[in-house]
Amino acid sequence: MSKELIRLDNCTMAFDNEIVLDHINLYINDKEFLTLLGPSGCGKTTTLRIIGGFQTPTSGDVLFNGVRMNSVPPYKRAINTVFQKYALFPHLNVYENIAFGLRIPKADADGKKVKLSEKEIHSRVMEMLEIVNLRGFEKRHITALSGGQQQRVAIARALAMEPEILFFDEPTSALDPELTGEILKVIRQLAEEHMTMVIVTHEMSFARDVADRVIFMDGGVIVEQGDPKEVISNPKEERTRQFLSRFAQH
């Protein structure tokens, strides 16, 4: 049985007295690919931000391996996020974008700062470029890349940090269908390698075919969750049915 990595225990998030998440209970297992579905404003991105440490829940606990992490800053959590907007450095080339985080010294188990050698950094960057199928693009400027290529650089940069968990927050929503296919191919490959991942997406067929589990959220609560094929093809809840039928019409 898979080991549980993360748990949100009764988490509520309110902004100016408006409740965005309402007593959410959610778990993520090791090597699991979890998909969050739901209409805009339902709390999906807020859920990712709470787990990533970018927001602290108004109430409830965030647990990593059973340890409470509410006040632990993002850089001390073994998570990396690929955003809808690529968040790349436009003044750096592809290689330097991926290498950027690797050049920051990290604390080892004894708290001592350890810096990777340029040889180690080069090896890691080239390995990541291979994974996202951008070998030979090292010296390209970010502005010379297509949206799909930029998003693949963002994925490579996130993977280079060797996170325990990789988050994707609507990584294809700014892309046309052909470029969307490029990104989904990379994510599918990572899923086949059993990388622990959570994706917020509206790509229903991808979620149905690739995810291990889907969670449908609406109005700040989890309405339904389970096997992707079951939830997407045969939803039990009326709210889930309404949401999926709107997508079927597009």
C-alpha positions, 0 to 999 in steps of 0.5 A: 500500500502507498505511503501517505506523504501529505494530508490537509486536516480540516483546512479552512481558508478565508480572505476578508471573511469570505471562505474560499476553502471550507474544512478540506480533508485531503491526502496525497500518497507517494508516487500518486498522480492526483488531479484537481477538477472544478470550476474557476474560483472553487479553491483548487489553486488555493489548495496547492498554495496552502500545501506549497507554503505560499498561504497559511490556512486560517484554520486546520493543519498541513501535514508532511509525513505526519509532521505539522508544516503550517509555518514552514516556508515554501523553500523548505518544503520538498515541492516544486510548482509549474505555473500557468505563466511560465515564471522564467527569467527572460534575461537568462538562456534555457541552460541558465534558467534550469541551472538557477536553483541548482546554484543556490547552496543547500543545507545538508542533514547536519545543517551545513551549506553544500554547493553543487559543482559546475560539473554536477550542475551541467550533468543535471541540466542536460539530464533535465533537457533530455527528459523534456525533449529540449536537448540542443536548446541550451543556449536559446533565449527564452524569448525565442521559444514557443509557449510549449517550449517555455513551459517545458523549460519550466518543468525541467527547472522544477524537476532539476531541484529533485522535489518529492512532489511536483505541482502543475497549476493549469500548465496548458491553459495559455497554450494552443492544442498542439502545444498543449499536447507537448506538455501533456506528453511530458507529464504523462511520461513523468506519471509513467515513472511514478513521480508524485504529482498534483495537477489542476487542469481542465483537460478531462480526457487526460485526467481520465486516462492518466491520473490515479485519482481525481478530486472534484471541488466546488464552492470550497469543498470536495464534492466527489473523488475517486477513480478518474474513469468512474468520476468523469464517466459516471459521476455520482453527484449532481454538481459534478454532472453539471460541471462535466456536462458543460465541458462536454458541450465545448 
